[in-house]
Amino acid sequence: MLKFKEWFSHHHEDNAMEGHITQKHYTNPYLIGLLLGIVLLSTFLIMGRGLGASGVLSTAVSVAVDKVAPSQTENNDFYKGYLGDGTKNPFKDWLTFNILGAVLGGFISGAISGRNKLMVEKGPRFSKGKRFLYAFIGGSLMGFGAKMARGCTSGQALTGGAMLSVGGWAFMIMVFVGAYGMAYFVRRQWT
C-alpha cells in the first residue's frame, strides 16, 4: 500500500529551457478526481446545480452587446437569457463566483507548489509565437464547441455525466476521441 504522501504527489520530468531535466511534483490525478467529485457533489447540495463555466463568457458577451448596441438585445432571447429582466446585475450569478473561485484557487495552488511564474510551456522545436497562435485557435474552437454543445466540459461532461445525461456522456466520449485523433498531428510540438 502506498504511503499517503507518495500517493498524493506525482513526479513529472520536464525538459527545462536550459536543457537539463528538473523534477516537478504534481498531485495524484486520482486524488484530484476524487476531490473534483466532492466539489461537484457539494455544488449540487449547496447551490442546487452542478459546475459550469461557459455561461460566464456568454453573460460577459451579452452585457457588452447590451452596452454597445442595446437595440440588438431587446428582442433577442439568447441575450435576454443572460441579461435577465434588469432587476439585478447579470454578473450576480453563482457561476461568476465559481469562475473567480477557480482562478483564485489556481493561483493559491500555484503559490503553494511554487509554480506561479510567467512562462510559456512549449516543446523545444516550437516558437512562442506559434504556441500562442495554436493556443488561440484551440481556445476559440473549444469556446465555439462549448456553445454548440450547449455547455463546456464542466457543464456537459462533469455535471451532465453525473446526471447520467446521454448528451453529457456523448460529449465526453467525443472529447477523448477528438483529443486522441489530433494527438498524432500535434505531438511534434512537444518533442
C-alpha positions in Angstrom: 0.0 0.0 0.0 1.3 3.4 -0.9 2.0 5.9 1.8 -0.3 8.9 1.7 2.5 11.4 0.8 3.7 9.1 -2.1 0.1 8.7 -3.4 -0.6 12.5 -3.0 2.5 13.5 -5.0 3.4 12.6 -8.6 6.8 13.3 -10.2 7.0 14.6 -13.7 10.2 15.1 -15.5 10.3 18.2 -17.7 12.9 19.5 -20.1 13.8 22.9 -18.9 14.8 25.7 -21.3 18.4 25.4 -20.2 18.5 21.8 -21.4 18.6 19.9 -18.1 15.9 17.9 -16.5 14.1 19.2 -13.5 11.6 17.4 -11.2 8.1 18.8 -10.9 5.8 17.4 -8.3 2.1 17.1 -9.2 -0.8 15.9 -7.1 -2.0 12.4 -7.9 -4.7 12.6 -10.6 -6.9 10.0 -8.9 -6.9 12.1 -5.7 -7.8 15.2 -7.8 -10.6 13.3 -9.5 -12.0 12.3 -6.1 -11.8 15.9 -4.8 -13.4 17.2 -8.0 -16.2 14.7 -7.5 -16.7 16.0 -3.9 -16.7 19.6 -5.2 -19.4 18.6 -7.8 -21.5 16.9 -5.2 -21.2 19.9 -3.0 -22.4 22.3 -5.7 -25.5 20.1 -6.2 -26.1 20.1 -2.4 -25.4 23.8 -1.7 -26.4 25.5 -5.0 -28.9 23.0 -6.4 -26.9 22.7 -9.6 -23.6 21.4 -10.9 -20.5 23.0 -12.3 -20.1 25.0 -15.4 -18.0 27.9 -16.8 -19.1 28.9 -20.4 -22.2 30.7 -19.1 -20.0 33.4 -17.6 -18.5 34.2 -21.0 -22.0 34.3 -22.5 -23.0 36.7 -19.8 -20.0 38.9 -20.5 -20.7 39.0 -24.2 -24.4 39.8 -23.5 -23.6 42.6 -21.2 -21.0 44.0 -23.7 -23.5 43.9 -26.6 -26.2 45.5 -24.4 -23.8 48.4 -23.6 -22.7 48.9 -27.2 -25.9 48.1 -29.1 -28.9 47.8 -26.7 -31.3 47.6 -29.6 -29.7 44.2 -30.5 -30.5 42.7 -27.1 -34.1 44.0 -26.7 -35.8 41.2 -28.8 -33.1 38.6 -28.7 -34.0 35.6 -26.4 -30.3 34.5 -26.3 -29.2 37.8 -24.7 -32.3 38.1 -22.5 -31.5 34.7 -21.0 -28.2 36.1 -19.7 -29.2 39.6 -19.0 -32.4 38.8 -17.1 -35.2 41.2 -16.6 -33.0 44.1 -15.5 -33.8 43.9 -11.8 -30.3 42.5 -10.8 -26.8 42.6 -12.2 -26.3 39.7 -14.6 -22.9 39.1 -13.0 -24.5 38.4 -9.6 -24.8 34.8 -10.6 -23.2 31.9 -8.8 -21.3 30.9 -12.0 -19.4 34.2 -11.9 -18.2 33.4 -8.4 -17.5 29.8 -9.5 -15.0 31.1 -12.1 -13.5 33.7 -9.7 -13.0 30.9 -7.2 -11.3 28.7 -9.8 -8.9 31.5 -10.8 -8.2 32.3 -7.1 -7.8 28.6 -6.3 -5.5 28.0 -9.2 -3.3 31.0 -8.1 -3.2 29.7 -4.5 -2.4 26.2 -5.6 0.4 27.6 -7.9 1.8 29.7 -5.0 1.8 26.7 -2.6 3.7 24.5 -5.2 6.0 27.3 -6.3 4.6 27.3 -9.9 3.4 30.9 -10.2 5.8 32.0 -12.9 5.4 33.9 -16.2 6.4 31.4 -18.8 5.3 29.8 -22.0 5.3 26.0 -21.9 6.2 24.6 -25.3 8.3 22.0 -26.9 11.9 22.7 -28.0 11.0 22.9 -31.7 8.2 25.3 -31.3 8.3 29.1 -31.2 6.5 31.2 -28.6 4.5 32.9 -31.4 3.4 29.6 -32.8 2.4 28.3 -29.3 0.3 31.4 -28.7 -1.3 31.1 -32.2 -2.2 27.4 -31.5 -3.5 28.2 -28.1 -5.7 30.9 -29.5 -7.0 28.6 -32.2 -7.6 25.8 -29.8 -9.3 28.0 -27.3 -11.5 29.5 -29.9 -12.5 26.1 -31.1 -13.3 25.0 -27.6 -15.4 28.1 -27.0 -17.3 27.6 -30.2 -17.7 23.9 -29.4 -19.0 24.7 -25.9 -21.7 26.9 -27.3 -22.6 24.4 -30.0 -22.8 21.6 -27.3 -24.8 23.9 -25.0 -22.2 23.7 -22.3 -18.5 23.4 -21.6 -16.5 20.4 -20.3 -17.5 21.2 -16.7 -21.2 21.6 -17.5 -21.5 18.9 -20.1 -19.1 16.2 -19.0 -18.9 16.6 -15.2 -22.4 17.8 -14.4 -24.1 16.1 -17.4 -22.2 12.9 -16.8 -23.1 12.9 -13.0 -26.8 13.3 -14.0 -26.4 10.4 -16.5 -27.2 12.7 -19.4 -26.8 10.9 -22.7 -25.6 14.2 -24.3 -23.1 14.7 -21.5 -21.7 11.2 -21.9 -21.6 11.6 -25.7 -19.8 14.9 -25.3 -17.1 13.5 -23.1 -16.6 10.5 -25.3 -16.1 12.8 -28.3 -13.7 15.0 -26.3 -11.5 11.9 -25.9 -11.9 10.8 -29.5 -11.0 14.3 -30.8 -8.0 14.6 -28.4 -6.6 11.2 -29.3 -7.3 11.8 -33.0 -5.4 15.1 -33.0 -2.6 13.9 -30.7 -0.8 12.3 -33.6 -0.8 15.5 -35.6 0.4 17.9 -32.9 2.7 15.6 -30.9 5.8 17.0 -32.6 5.3 20.4 -30.9 6.2 18.9 -27.5 9.1 16.6 -28.5 
